[in-house]
Amino acid sequence: MAAPITTIQKHIPTKEELQQQKLEDLKALLTENEETLSSILKIAGELNEAGVLDAANAILQAKEKIAKIALGHVTREPVTSVINHLMGAAGVLTSLDPEMTSKVTSSIKTGLEEGNKHLETNSKINILDLLKALQDPDINRAAGFGLHFLKGMGKGLKEDE
């Protein structure tokens, strides 16, 4: 009868064996992906000929300087002002009803088209034409909207004081 196994010997590869295994894995990977690797090397060669790799290398070498310059530009007063305006506009837009916003923007587009048609005619408008125009339901609706818009805007300006 055989002697019982009391210890298990685990094979720990040496540094050389690990390197050899990695080389074998790399060889297998290279042979499996020869076409892909060839394409990558061709692209890298073309980028190098165009000077793109040199530019990318210069950017990487100067990344701290570039970051300082970018941060300096972002913290300038005009840029922070634009960011604050965008945040304020985004806040207003999120509080508006999307359907109403869509309706108003569509109406503005239609109004611009009608306005351009009038500009092409080169005709003048007198006071009597304005009074007659208020009888038109479309113009009356737009004028009413405009007046109430201005009233609401005035209220909003008064509340901010």
C-alpha positions in Angstrom: 0.0 0.0 0.0 1.2 3.5 -0.8 2.1 6.1 1.8 -0.6 8.8 2.4 0.1 12.3 1.0 0.7 14.6 3.9 1.9 17.7 2.1 1.0 19.3 -1.3 3.9 20.9 -3.1 2.8 23.9 -5.1 5.0 24.7 -8.1 5.9 28.4 -7.9 7.4 29.5 -11.2 10.6 31.4 -11.2 11.0 34.8 -12.7 12.5 33.4 -15.8 9.7 30.9 -16.2 7.1 33.7 -15.8 8.9 35.8 -18.5 9.1 32.8 -20.8 5.3 32.2 -20.4 4.6 35.9 -21.0 6.7 35.7 -24.2 4.8 32.7 -25.4 1.5 34.3 -24.7 2.6 37.5 -26.6 3.8 35.4 -29.6 0.4 33.7 -29.7 -1.4 37.0 -29.5 0.7 38.5 -32.2 0.1 35.6 -34.6 -3.6 35.6 -33.9 -3.9 39.4 -34.6 -1.3 39.9 -37.2 -3.6 41.9 -39.6 -4.9 44.2 -36.8 -1.4 44.9 -35.6 -0.2 45.7 -39.1 -3.1 48.2 -39.5 -2.3 49.8 -36.2 1.4 50.2 -37.1 0.5 51.6 -40.5 -1.8 54.2 -38.9 0.9 55.1 -36.3 3.4 55.5 -39.2 1.1 57.9 -41.0 0.4 59.9 -37.9 4.1 60.1 -37.3 4.7 61.3 -40.9 2.0 64.0 -40.4 3.7 65.2 -37.2 0.7 64.3 -35.1 2.7 62.1 -32.8 5.3 64.8 -32.2 2.5 67.3 -31.4 0.8 64.8 -29.0 4.2 64.1 -27.3 4.8 67.9 -26.9 1.3 68.3 -25.4 1.9 65.4 -22.9 5.3 66.9 -22.0 3.7 70.3 -21.3 0.5 69.1 -19.7 1.0 70.9 -16.4 1.7 74.2 -18.2 -1.3 73.7 -20.5 -3.5 72.9 -17.5 -2.4 76.1 -15.7 -3.1 78.2 -18.9 -6.5 76.6 -19.3 -7.4 77.1 -15.7 -6.3 80.7 -15.9 -8.5 81.3 -18.9 -11.5 79.5 -17.3 -11.3 81.6 -14.2 -11.2 85.0 -16.1 -14.2 87.3 -15.5 -15.7 87.0 -19.0 -15.7 83.2 -18.9 -17.1 82.9 -15.4 -19.7 85.5 -16.4 -20.7 83.3 -19.4 -20.8 80.2 -17.2 -23.1 82.0 -14.7 -25.4 83.2 -17.5 -25.6 79.7 -18.9 -26.4 78.3 -15.5 -29.1 81.0 -15.0 -30.6 80.3 -18.5 -30.5 76.6 -17.8 -32.4 77.2 -14.5 -35.0 79.2 -16.3 -35.4 76.7 -19.1 -35.9 73.8 -16.7 -38.7 75.7 -15.0 -40.6 76.3 -18.2 -43.2 74.1 -19.7 -41.6 72.4 -22.7 -44.8 72.4 -24.7 -45.2 76.2 -24.2 -41.6 76.8 -25.1 -42.0 74.7 -28.3 -45.2 76.6 -29.2 -43.5 80.0 -28.6 -40.4 79.1 -30.6 -42.5 77.7 -33.4 -44.5 81.0 -33.4 -41.4 83.0 -33.5 -40.2 81.1 -36.6 -43.6 81.7 -38.3 -43.5 85.3 -37.3 -40.0 85.8 -38.8 -41.2 84.2 -42.0 -44.2 86.6 -42.2 -41.9 89.5 -41.3 -39.5 88.6 -44.1 -42.4 88.5 -46.6 -43.4 92.0 -45.6 -39.8 93.2 -46.0 -39.8 91.9 -49.6 -42.8 94.1 -50.4 -41.1 97.3 -49.4 -44.5 98.8 -48.4 -45.0 101.4 -45.6 -47.5 101.0 -42.7 -49.5 103.9 -41.4 -51.6 104.4 -38.3 -54.8 103.4 -40.0 -53.1 100.1 -41.0 -52.1 99.5 -37.4 -55.7 100.0 -36.2 -57.0 97.7 -38.9 -54.4 95.1 -38.0 -55.6 94.9 -34.4 -58.9 93.5 -35.8 -57.0 90.5 -37.3 -57.3 87.7 -34.7 -53.7 86.5 -35.2 -52.3 90.0 -34.7 -54.6 90.6 -31.7 -53.5 87.3 -30.1 -49.8 88.2 -30.6 -50.3 91.7 -29.3 -52.2 90.5 -26.3 -49.5 87.9 -25.6 -46.8 90.6 -25.9 -48.6 93.0 -23.6 -49.1 90.4 -20.9 -45.6 89.1 -21.4 -44.3 92.7 -20.8 -46.6 93.0 -17.7 -45.3 89.7 -16.3 -41.7 90.8 -17.0 -42.3 94.1 -15.2 -43.7 92.3 -12.2 -40.6 90.1 -12.2 -38.3 93.1 -12.3 -40.2 94.8 -9.5 -39.9 91.7 -7.3 -36.1 91.5 -7.8 -35.6 95.1 -6.4 
